[in-house]
Amino acid sequence: MDVISVIRTKRDRGALTDEQIDWVIDAYTRGAVADEQMSALAMAILLNGMDRREIARWTAAMIASGERMDFSPASGITRPTADKHSTGGVGDKITLPLAPLVAACGAAVPQLSGRGLGHTGGTLDKLESIPGWRAALSNEEMLSVLGSTGAVICAAGDGLAPADKKLYALRDVTGTVEAIPLIASSIMSKKIAEGTGSLVLDVKVGTGAFMKTLEDARELAATMVGLGTDHGVRTVALLTDMSTPLGLTAGNALEVRESVEVLAGGGPADVVELTLALAREMLDAAGLPDADPARALADGSAMDVWRRMISAQGGDPDAPLPTAREQHVVTAPATGVLTRLDAYGIGVAAWRLGAGRARKEDPVQSGAGIELHAKPGARVTAGQPLLTLHTDTPERFPYGLESLTGAYDIEPDGTAFTARGIVRERVA
């Protein structure tokens, strides 16, 4: 085998053999295939796709590159396990309130999460804005936190699908994030290797998602549900809207603050709606259909799990969250109804302000991001605050503002605006 032949096969729209897939994943994991070579192969996959056999074999090879975890009763975890994965969006802080909420209802939630990809935020980047909180846990630490609190949110260990860990970071900086075969295999290799008993997928669709159309979102959802089912993991997917940012914040510490508001029984209505919808799917998949997640939010039990979970990973749930040193307010240019607020424009602006990274080695600013003072459907007055931009480096403001050009519409009468629900479809 040689990597040039593998690249040429996919470049020329051929199907990779099982042997080619097994070899290139193993060689890349060992360092025998360089980043620039895997970048070329990833771009060829983006442009030319993979068939179901190739995707299944690629996923299996990613799983085989490392170990598999066990959350059966033999491991000491007696609750049924349920996990959730989002394909990435803007303001998508749902994992933060969701994991402790589902745990408060009786399931165990082993949530392996990732960092930001392109204009989308990363759960680990958000949680690392909490002083002392650690994303990197050993398998023993992960089991300990899960057993004691019912939920754990952490990075995949070095031994779990290490091929994906390398490829995940590479996709972020080579323009290949959107490739459906790579998205599906990345997500499902980690989730299957993780050993969860059931999985709920939040497949985003809209301008701020990697899947811009319902057709692409359905294809991705069906691919992942099929991979999960074939490996014995009960899997269901919800297609959810990402044309407008979720909630009223996009950024790291800003989103943590908003997540705590949800756990306290408040928070934006759309964040609460989606959190409860996913919680009900997770509990049903885990065999707990009678649990009431709305009550767990209202009575404070979800907040109790959050505090224990953050503390168990070294964080201080009472510590002040970081704030950016500089702010810039964008005001409404006219009076009327805000009819559109583009998730992609907001996401790119937050990324340019420092909330995301341009290279896999880049740090992120915990306090950077954007506050939204109105959502579509709200009446605004000319001159009132519409957005507040946050960053530690004010020289970034012009680049953030450039991304917001054309990102919102204000109609004088607003009669054309019709609010829609978050969940579009269910794929099982």
One Martini backbone bead per residue (centre of mass of N, CA, C, O) as a GRO file, in nm:
protein
  428
    1MET     BB    1   0.098   0.034   0.018
    2ASP     BB    2   0.003   0.375  -0.082
    3VAL     BB    3  -0.108   0.698  -0.050
    4ILE     BB    4  -0.124   0.789  -0.345
    5SER     BB    5  -0.318   0.568  -0.441
    6VAL     BB    6  -0.549   0.641  -0.254
    7ILE     BB    7  -0.590   0.931  -0.350
    8ARG     BB    8  -0.639   0.866  -0.651
    9THR     BB    9  -0.889   0.696  -0.623
   10LYS     BB   10  -1.067   0.928  -0.506
   11ARG     BB   11  -1.005   1.148  -0.712
   12ASP     BB   12  -1.121   0.934  -0.948
   13ARG     BB   13  -1.396   0.812  -0.815
   14GLY     BB   14  -1.330   0.581  -0.643
   15ALA     BB   15  -1.331   0.288  -0.453
   16LEU     BB   16  -1.240   0.189  -0.158
   17THR     BB   17  -1.091  -0.051  -0.008
   18ASP     BB   18  -1.061  -0.217   0.275
   19GLU     BB   19  -0.751  -0.218   0.271
   20GLN     BB   20  -0.708   0.084   0.227
   21ILE     BB   21  -0.855   0.183   0.477
   22ASP     BB   22  -0.701   0.032   0.696
   23TRP     BB   23  -0.423   0.143   0.621
   24VAL     BB   24  -0.461   0.458   0.632
   25ILE     BB   25  -0.555   0.476   0.924
   26ASP     BB   26  -0.312   0.340   1.054
   27ALA     BB   27  -0.088   0.520   0.928
   28TYR     BB   28  -0.189   0.789   1.040
   29THR     BB   29  -0.178   0.716   1.340
   30ARG     BB   30   0.145   0.648   1.321
   31GLY     BB   31   0.270   0.872   1.096
   32ALA     BB   32   0.305   0.759   0.788
   33VAL     BB   33   0.091   0.977   0.738
   34ALA     BB   34   0.051   1.287   0.646
   35ASP     BB   35  -0.134   1.564   0.677
   36GLU     BB   36  -0.128   1.647   0.373
   37GLN     BB   37  -0.234   1.372   0.273
   38MET     BB   38  -0.499   1.361   0.435
   39SER     BB   39  -0.607   1.623   0.318
   40ALA     BB   40  -0.637   1.519   0.029
   41LEU     BB   41  -0.833   1.288   0.097
   42ALA     BB   42  -1.054   1.458   0.231
   43MET     BB   43  -1.116   1.627  -0.022
   44ALA     BB   44  -1.194   1.388  -0.203
   45ILE     BB   45  -1.432   1.303  -0.026
   46LEU     BB   46  -1.591   1.562  -0.040
   47LEU     BB   47  -1.619   1.560  -0.362
   48ASN     BB   48  -1.685   1.216  -0.403
   49GLY     BB   49  -1.729   1.039  -0.174
   50MET     BB   50  -1.921   0.759  -0.025
   51ASP     BB   51  -2.017   0.460   0.037
   52ARG     BB   52  -2.151   0.254   0.267
   53ARG     BB   53  -1.913   0.061   0.285
   54GLU     BB   54  -1.692   0.272   0.328
   55ILE     BB   55  -1.808   0.402   0.585
   56ALA     BB   56  -1.814   0.147   0.757
   57ARG     BB   57  -1.508   0.086   0.735
   58TRP     BB   58  -1.400   0.355   0.837
   59THR     BB   59  -1.531   0.332   1.114
   60ALA     BB   60  -1.403   0.062   1.199
   61ALA     BB   61  -1.109   0.167   1.178
   62MET     BB   62  -1.136   0.385   1.393
   63ILE     BB   63  -1.207   0.197   1.623
   64ALA     BB   64  -0.947   0.004   1.583
   65SER     BB   65  -0.730   0.231   1.671
   66GLY     BB   66  -0.853   0.145   1.956
   67GLU     BB   67  -1.048   0.145   2.218
   68ARG     BB   68  -1.305   0.009   2.436
   69MET     BB   69  -1.576   0.079   2.622
   70ASP     BB   70  -1.746   0.013   2.952
   71PHE     BB   71  -2.106   0.051   3.076
   72SER     BB   72  -2.166  -0.183   3.228
   73PRO     BB   73  -2.228  -0.334   3.524
   74ALA     BB   74  -1.927  -0.442   3.534
   75SER     BB   75  -1.820  -0.131   3.570
   76GLY     BB   76  -2.049   0.003   3.787
   77ILE     BB   77  -2.283   0.078   3.588
   78THR     BB   78  -2.639   0.068   3.651
   79ARG     BB   79  -2.728   0.254   3.449
   80PRO     BB   80  -2.858   0.366   3.180
   81THR     BB   81  -2.727   0.466   2.868
   82ALA     BB   82  -2.688   0.810   2.737
   83ASP     BB   83  -2.641   0.996   2.436
   84LYS     BB   84  -2.517   1.300   2.268
   85HIS     BB   85  -2.515   1.461   1.934
   86SER     BB   86  -2.383   1.737   1.763
   87THR     BB   87  -2.308   1.889   1.444
   88GLY     BB   88  -2.327   2.193   1.484
   89GLY     BB   89  -2.338   2.535   1.608
   90VAL     BB   90  -2.491   2.841   1.710
   91GLY     BB   91  -2.531   2.849   2.043
   92ASP     BB   92  -2.469   2.532   2.120
   93LYS     BB   93  -2.535   2.454   2.469
   94ILE     BB   94  -2.705   2.189   2.532
   95THR     BB   95  -2.517   1.989   2.683
   96LEU     BB   96  -2.495   2.133   2.956
   97PRO     BB   97  -2.800   2.086   3.055
   98LEU     BB   98  -2.859   1.792   2.954
   99ALA     BB   99  -2.682   1.594   3.112
  100PRO     BB  100  -2.789   1.659   3.404
  101LEU     BB  101  -3.087   1.615   3.339
  102VAL     BB  102  -3.079   1.313   3.263
  103ALA     BB  103  -2.947   1.223   3.528
  104ALA     BB  104  -3.185   1.326   3.713
  105CYS     BB  105  -3.376   1.090   3.558
  106GLY     BB  106  -3.166   0.805   3.567
  107ALA     BB  107  -2.933   0.837   3.381
  108ALA     BB  108  -2.635   0.781   3.201
  109VAL     BB  109  -2.382   1.036   3.090
  110PRO     BB  110  -2.137   0.979   2.840
  111GLN     BB  111  -1.983   1.280   2.734
  112LEU     BB  112  -1.830   1.314   2.436
  113SER     BB  113  -1.640   1.591   2.336
  114GLY     BB  114  -1.561   1.893   2.159
  115ARG     BB  115  -1.437   2.125   1.951
  116GLY     BB  116  -1.415   2.362   1.747
  117LEU     BB  117  -1.570   2.407   1.413
  118GLY     BB  118  -1.512   2.671   1.285
  119HIS     BB  119  -1.815   2.846   1.343
  120THR     BB  120  -1.834   2.643   1.568
  121GLY     BB  121  -1.884   2.537   1.879
  122GLY     BB  122  -1.726   2.404   2.177
  123THR     BB  123  -1.781   2.240   2.464
  124LEU     BB  124  -1.493   2.245   2.588
  125ASP     BB  125  -1.440   2.546   2.554
  126LYS     BB  126  -1.665   2.634   2.741
  127LEU     BB  127  -1.591   2.476   3.006
  128GLU     BB  128  -1.293   2.604   3.025
  129SER     BB  129  -1.409   2.878   3.156
  130ILE     BB  130  -1.404   2.717   3.409
  131PRO     BB  131  -1.247   2.718   3.686
  132GLY     BB  132  -1.055   2.407   3.680
  133TRP     BB  133  -1.164   2.264   3.448
  134ARG     BB  134  -1.158   1.926   3.306
  135ALA     BB  135  -1.135   1.738   3.004
  136ALA     BB  136  -0.902   1.546   3.091
  137LEU     BB  137  -0.962   1.198   3.126
  138SER     BB  138  -0.949   0.914   3.249
  139ASN     BB  139  -1.116   0.627   3.254
  140GLU     BB  140  -1.136   0.619   3.563
  141GLU     BB  141  -1.243   0.908   3.599
  142MET     BB  142  -1.492   0.883   3.427
  143LEU     BB  143  -1.626   0.657   3.593
  144SER     BB  144  -1.633   0.811   3.859
  145VAL     BB  145  -1.809   1.050   3.773
  146LEU     BB  146  -2.045   0.886   3.661
  147GLY     BB  147  -2.107   0.726   3.928
  148SER     BB  148  -2.143   0.989   4.124
  149THR     BB  149  -2.338   1.185   3.913
  150GLY     BB  150  -2.437   1.064   3.604
  151ALA     BB  151  -2.220   1.269   3.470
  152VAL     BB  152  -2.005   1.334   3.175
  153ILE     BB  153  -1.772   1.581   3.039
  154CYS     BB  154  -1.539   1.497   2.777
  155ALA     BB  155  -1.266   1.388   2.639
  156ALA     BB  156  -1.126   1.188   2.439
  157GLY     BB  157  -0.916   0.961   2.471
  158ASP     BB  158  -0.625   0.848   2.333
  159GLY     BB  159  -0.755   0.542   2.308
  160LEU     BB  160  -1.004   0.677   2.153
  161ALA     BB  161  -1.005   0.705   1.844
  162PRO     BB  162  -0.721   0.839   1.736
  163ALA     BB  163  -0.781   0.895   1.439
  164ASP     BB  164  -1.001   1.110   1.494
  165LYS     BB  165  -0.840   1.317   1.652
  166LYS     BB  166  -0.662   1.395   1.410
  167LEU     BB  167  -0.885   1.447   1.190
  168TYR     BB  168  -1.058   1.659   1.331
  169ALA     BB  169  -0.843   1.887   1.336
  170LEU     BB  170  -0.786   1.888   1.027
  171ARG     BB  171  -1.069   1.965   0.917
  172ASP     BB  172  -1.087   2.254   1.042
  173VAL     BB  173  -0.815   2.357   0.849
  174THR     BB  174  -0.924   2.227   0.536
  175GLY     BB  175  -1.234   2.239   0.441
  176THR     BB  176  -1.373   1.928   0.552
  177VAL     BB  177  -1.622   1.923   0.748
  178GLU     BB  178  -1.880   1.864   0.539
  179ALA     BB  179  -1.824   1.569   0.511
  180ILE     BB  180  -2.031   1.313   0.555
  181PRO     BB  181  -1.842   1.068   0.601
  182LEU     BB  182  -1.668   1.219   0.821
  183ILE     BB  183  -1.886   1.289   1.017
  184ALA     BB  184  -2.008   1.008   1.068
  185SER     BB  185  -1.742   0.859   1.151
  186SER     BB  186  -1.658   1.042   1.379
  187ILE     BB  187  -1.900   1.017   1.562
  188MET     BB  188  -1.946   0.696   1.562
  189SER     BB  189  -1.671   0.596   1.658
  190LYS     BB  190  -1.686   0.724   1.939
  191LYS     BB  191  -1.966   0.617   2.034
  192ILE     BB  192  -1.908   0.315   2.002
  193ALA     BB  193  -1.642   0.305   2.168
  194GLU     BB  194  -1.771   0.418   2.433
  195GLY     BB  195  -2.048   0.228   2.500
  196THR     BB  196  -2.320   0.318   2.454
  197GLY     BB  197  -2.661   0.223   2.445
  198SER     BB  198  -2.750   0.520   2.353
  199LEU     BB  199  -2.849   0.757   2.079
  200VAL     BB  200  -2.867   1.112   2.018
  201LEU     BB  201  -2.920   1.313   1.731
  202ASP     BB  202  -2.822   1.651   1.638
  203VAL     BB  203  -2.925   1.768   1.329
  204LYS     BB  204  -2.830   2.030   1.159
  205VAL     BB  205  -3.021   2.299   0.984
  206GLY     BB  206  -2.871   2.552   0.791
  207THR     BB  207  -2.666   2.823   0.777
  208GLY     BB  208  -2.512   2.728   1.063
  209ALA     BB  209  -2.467   2.463   0.923
  210PHE     BB  210  -2.331   2.203   0.743
  211MET     BB  211  -2.630   2.152   0.682
  212LYS     BB  212  -2.837   2.335   0.458
  213THR     BB  213  -3.024   2.089   0.402
  214LEU     BB  214  -3.258   1.846   0.441
  215GLU     BB  215  -3.127   1.637   0.257
  216ASP     BB  216  -2.847   1.630   0.396
  217ALA     BB  217  -2.950   1.574   0.681
  218ARG     BB  218  -3.085   1.305   0.617
  219GLU     BB  219  -2.833   1.159   0.518
  220LEU     BB  220  -2.671   1.183   0.777
  221ALA     BB  221  -2.874   1.058   0.971
  222ALA     BB  222  -2.906   0.782   0.828
  223THR     BB  223  -2.610   0.702   0.841
  224MET     BB  224  -2.583   0.706   1.155
  225VAL     BB  225  -2.814   0.521   1.230
  226GLY     BB  226  -2.701   0.277   1.076
  227LEU     BB  227  -2.433   0.252   1.229
  228GLY     BB  228  -2.552   0.212   1.509
  229THR     BB  229  -2.734  -0.032   1.456
  230ASP     BB  230  -2.505  -0.222   1.346
  231HIS     BB  231  -2.362  -0.184   1.657
  232GLY     BB  232  -2.602  -0.190   1.887
  233VAL     BB  233  -2.712   0.113   1.883
  234ARG     BB  234  -2.951   0.308   1.992
  235THR     BB  235  -3.078   0.521   1.726
  236VAL     BB  236  -3.150   0.877   1.699
  237ALA     BB  237  -3.287   1.158   1.504
  238LEU     BB  238  -3.275   1.515   1.493
  239LEU     BB  239  -3.400   1.780   1.307
  240THR     BB  240  -3.255   2.108   1.343
  241ASP     BB  241  -3.249   2.441   1.371
  242MET     BB  242  -2.977   2.672   1.203
  243SER     BB  243  -3.060   2.983   1.111
  244THR     BB  244  -3.056   3.050   1.417
  245PRO     BB  245  -2.942   3.115   1.697
  246LEU     BB  246  -2.902   2.985   2.003
  247GLY     BB  247  -3.025   3.196   2.183
  248LEU     BB  248  -2.820   3.490   2.327
  249THR     BB  249  -2.543   3.327   2.261
  250ALA     BB  250  -2.188   3.345   2.137
  251GLY     BB  251  -1.970   3.152   2.318
  252ASN     BB  252  -1.828   3.051   2.602
  253ALA     BB  253  -1.900   3.194   2.876
  254LEU     BB  254  -2.173   3.295   2.774
  255GLU     BB  255  -2.299   3.002   2.750
  256VAL     BB  256  -2.267   2.912   3.038
  257ARG     BB  257  -2.446   3.124   3.167
  258GLU     BB  258  -2.703   3.036   3.011
  259SER     BB  259  -2.711   2.741   3.111
  260VAL     BB  260  -2.756   2.810   3.410
  261GLU     BB  261  -3.029   2.945   3.365
  262VAL     BB  262  -3.171   2.687   3.276
  263LEU     BB  263  -3.112   2.522   3.541
  264ALA     BB  264  -3.276   2.758   3.707
  265GLY     BB  265  -3.553   2.790   3.512
  266GLY     BB  266  -3.465   2.950   3.260
  267GLY     BB  267  -3.408   3.102   2.981
  268PRO     BB  268  -3.437   3.048   2.668
  269ALA     BB  269  -3.686   2.899   2.491
  270ASP     BB  270  -3.520   2.739   2.274
  271VAL     BB  271  -3.329   2.593   2.469
  272VAL     BB  272  -3.545   2.451   2.635
  273GLU     BB  273  -3.689   2.301   2.408
  274LEU     BB  274  -3.443   2.129   2.310
  275THR     BB  275  -3.360   2.003   2.575
  276LEU     BB  276  -3.630   1.849   2.620
  277ALA     BB  277  -3.643   1.690   2.355
  278LEU     BB  278  -3.375   1.533   2.398
  279ALA     BB  279  -3.434   1.416   2.676
  280ARG     BB  280  -3.676   1.240   2.591
  281GLU     BB  281  -3.520   1.067   2.389
  282MET     BB  282  -3.306   0.956   2.584
  283LEU     BB  283  -3.500   0.826   2.791
  284ASP     BB  284  -3.642   0.639   2.594
  285ALA     BB  285  -3.382   0.488   2.493
  286ALA     BB  286  -3.315   0.403   2.810
  287GLY     BB  287  -3.605   0.316   2.941
  288LEU     BB  288  -3.741   0.626   3.047
  289PRO     BB  289  -4.043   0.746   2.956
  290ASP     BB  290  -4.157   0.865   3.252
  291ALA     BB  291  -3.980   1.085   3.269
  292ASP     BB  292  -3.940   1.442   3.395
  293PRO     BB  293  -3.754   1.703   3.286
  294ALA     BB  294  -3.916   1.955   3.367
  295ARG     BB  295  -3.908   1.896   3.672
  296ALA     BB  296  -3.591   1.889   3.700
  297LEU     BB  297  -3.569   2.192   3.642
  298ALA     BB  298  -3.771   2.310   3.857
  299ASP     BB  299  -3.645   2.151   4.133
  300GLY     BB  300  -3.304   2.144   4.095
  301SER     BB  301  -3.172   1.863   4.018
  302ALA     BB  302  -3.002   1.946   3.771
  303MET     BB  303  -2.822   2.151   3.921
  304ASP     BB  304  -2.696   1.953   4.118
  305VAL     BB  305  -2.549   1.786   3.904
  306TRP     BB  306  -2.381   2.010   3.783
  307ARG     BB  307  -2.216   2.079   4.036
  308ARG     BB  308  -2.093   1.797   4.074
  309MET     BB  309  -1.964   1.767   3.794
  310ILE     BB  310  -1.778   2.013   3.799
  311SER     BB  311  -1.629   1.939   4.063
  312ALA     BB  312  -1.524   1.651   3.971
  313GLN     BB  313  -1.348   1.828   3.734
  314GLY     BB  314  -1.225   2.090   3.911
  315GLY     BB  315  -1.452   2.287   3.933
  316ASP     BB  316  -1.612   2.612   3.995
  317PRO     BB  317  -1.950   2.692   4.014
  318ASP     BB  318  -1.892   2.990   4.173
  319ALA     BB  319  -1.717   3.112   3.976
  320PRO     BB  320  -1.624   3.354   3.789
  321LEU     BB  321  -1.654   3.442   3.473
  322PRO     BB  322  -1.522   3.534   3.201
  323THR     BB  323  -1.439   3.857   3.060
  324ALA     BB  324  -1.422   4.086   2.836
  325ARG     BB  325  -1.250   4.388   2.782
  326GLU     BB  326  -1.427   4.430   2.516
  327GLN     BB  327  -1.687   4.638   2.359
  328HIS     BB  328  -1.949   4.625   2.094
  329VAL     BB  329  -2.221   4.806   1.963
  330VAL     BB  330  -2.508   4.708   1.781
  331THR     BB  331  -2.748   4.881   1.605
  332ALA     BB  332  -3.045   4.958   1.495
  333PRO     BB  333  -3.124   5.100   1.175
  334ALA     BB  334  -3.436   5.035   1.243
  335THR     BB  335  -3.779   5.021   1.249
  336GLY     BB  336  -3.921   4.700   1.360
  337VAL     BB  337  -3.892   4.366   1.248
  338LEU     BB  338  -3.712   4.091   1.320
  339THR     BB  339  -3.669   3.840   1.055
  340ARG     BB  340  -3.341   3.809   1.061
  341LEU     BB  341  -3.067   3.583   1.195
  342ASP     BB  342  -2.768   3.478   1.100
  343ALA     BB  343  -2.580   3.217   1.204
  344TYR     BB  344  -2.324   3.237   1.035
  345GLY     BB  345  -2.249   3.532   1.085
  346ILE     BB  346  -2.230   3.502   1.392
  347GLY     BB  347  -2.017   3.275   1.399
  348VAL     BB  348  -1.789   3.423   1.248
  349ALA     BB  349  -1.771   3.662   1.437
  350ALA     BB  350  -1.698   3.504   1.693
  351TRP     BB  351  -1.445   3.376   1.576
  352ARG     BB  352  -1.298   3.652   1.509
  353LEU     BB  353  -1.304   3.743   1.823
  354GLY     BB  354  -1.195   3.439   1.964
  355ALA     BB  355  -1.392   3.176   2.000
  356GLY     BB  356  -1.205   3.058   1.784
  357ARG     BB  357  -1.015   2.876   1.529
  358ALA     BB  358  -0.769   2.860   1.259
  359ARG     BB  359  -0.594   2.661   1.426
  360LYS     BB  360  -0.534   2.378   1.611
  361GLU     BB  361  -0.329   2.550   1.812
  362ASP     BB  362  -0.524   2.751   1.897
  363PRO     BB  363  -0.653   2.961   2.104
  364VAL     BB  364  -0.912   3.075   2.318
  365GLN     BB  365  -1.154   3.302   2.417
  366SER     BB  366  -1.363   3.297   2.678
  367GLY     BB  367  -1.508   3.601   2.641
  368ALA     BB  368  -1.579   3.564   2.359
  369GLY     BB  369  -1.843   3.720   2.156
  370ILE     BB  370  -2.214   3.717   2.141
  371GLU     BB  371  -2.486   3.926   2.196
  372LEU     BB  372  -2.842   3.899   2.196
  373HIS     BB  373  -3.121   4.138   2.202
  374ALA     BB  374  -3.257   3.980   1.955
  375LYS     BB  375  -3.514   3.804   1.786
  376PRO     BB  376  -3.702   3.674   1.575
  377GLY     BB  377  -4.005   3.884   1.613
  378ALA     BB  378  -3.889   4.137   1.717
  379ARG     BB  379  -3.922   4.458   1.825
  380VAL     BB  380  -3.752   4.747   1.696
  381THR     BB  381  -3.542   5.033   1.749
  382ALA     BB  382  -3.381   5.282   1.646
  383GLY     BB  383  -3.067   5.248   1.829
  384GLN     BB  384  -3.088   4.988   1.952
  385PRO     BB  385  -2.966   4.717   2.080
  386LEU     BB  386  -2.864   4.411   1.907
  387LEU     BB  387  -2.545   4.383   1.956
  388THR     BB  388  -2.265   4.231   2.141
  389LEU     BB  389  -1.923   4.260   2.134
  390HIS     BB  390  -1.654   4.030   2.235
  391THR     BB  391  -1.310   4.116   2.344
  392ASP     BB  392  -0.954   4.139   2.402
  393THR     BB  393  -0.920   4.234   2.083
  394PRO     BB  394  -1.013   4.519   1.918
  395GLU     BB  395  -0.888   4.459   1.629
  396ARG     BB  396  -1.135   4.253   1.563
  397PHE     BB  397  -1.395   4.414   1.506
  398PRO     BB  398  -1.391   4.460   1.194
  399TYR     BB  399  -1.416   4.150   1.129
  400GLY     BB  400  -1.680   4.099   1.276
  401LEU     BB  401  -1.851   4.317   1.125
  402GLU     BB  402  -1.818   4.201   0.840
  403SER     BB  403  -1.990   3.935   0.906
  404LEU     BB  404  -2.266   4.118   0.960
  405THR     BB  405  -2.315   4.172   0.677
  406GLY     BB  406  -2.639   4.077   0.608
  407ALA     BB  407  -2.740   3.915   0.891
  408TYR     BB  408  -2.997   4.118   0.890
  409ASP     BB  409  -3.357   4.186   0.923
  410ILE     BB  410  -3.578   4.480   0.887
  411GLU     BB  411  -3.924   4.522   0.909
  412PRO     BB  412  -4.162   4.757   0.933
  413ASP     BB  413  -4.412   4.536   0.975
  414GLY     BB  414  -4.361   4.208   0.993
  415THR     BB  415  -4.580   4.019   0.838
  416ALA     BB  416  -4.377   3.781   0.725
  417PHE     BB  417  -4.349   3.665   1.004
  418THR     BB  418  -4.276   3.315   1.111
  419ALA     BB  419  -4.276   3.105   1.355
  420ARG     BB  420  -4.069   2.822   1.446
  421GLY     BB  421  -3.970   2.533   1.527
  422ILE     BB  422  -3.692   2.341   1.592
  423VAL     BB  423  -3.814   2.077   1.507
  424ARG     BB  424  -3.842   1.895   1.203
  425GLU     BB  425  -3.728   1.588   1.242
  426ARG     BB  426  -3.740   1.224   1.250
  427VAL     BB  427  -3.480   0.964   1.281
  428ALA     BB  428  -3.495   0.579   1.295
   0.00000   0.00000   0.00000
